Amino acid sequence: MELPAIKLDHLNALTDETGILQHAKYSTPKRREGYTTDDNARALIACIKYHTLCAETGTEKLMNLHLSFLLFMQRNDGRFHNLLSYG
């Protein structure tokens, strides 16, 4: 059975210049909800797997964005903050 091509449209729709937003209603991001470390980590993993499987360029920017978010959320003791809100 042939599977359809993998598309990153939804991931791109939920991602802004900070990272992937925590919640959405269908394909509309709920910005009021903010961002979480675990969602951005999963988005990074998905981008890496997509990049590895499809051998396509274009995911580097997304991978860098999600990794940058994780580095920002890491505390000095190595642990992570989980939630980042607009407030």
Residue, then its C-alpha position, 0 to 999 in steps of 0.5 A: m500500500e502506498l502512503p500519501a506524501i508527508k506534508l508539514d502544512h499543519l505544523n507550519a500553520l501552528t508555528d510562528e517566530t517563537g515556536i509551535l503554539q500549544h493549542a488550536k481549534y482545527s487549523t487556527p492557533k489559539r495564541r492565548e494558550g501560549y507554548t510548551t516545551d514538550d510540544n516544541a520538542r515533539a515538533l523538533i522530532a517530527c521535523i528531524k524525522y521528516h528531514t531524514l525520510c524525505a531528504e528535503t531541504g526547507t526543514e532546517k529553519l523549523m528545526n532551528l526554531h524549535l531547538s532555539f525554543l528549547l534552549f531558551m526554556q532550559r534553566n541554569d540547572g539543566r531542567f526546563h520550564n514547561l509553559l511560555s505565555y504571552g504574559 
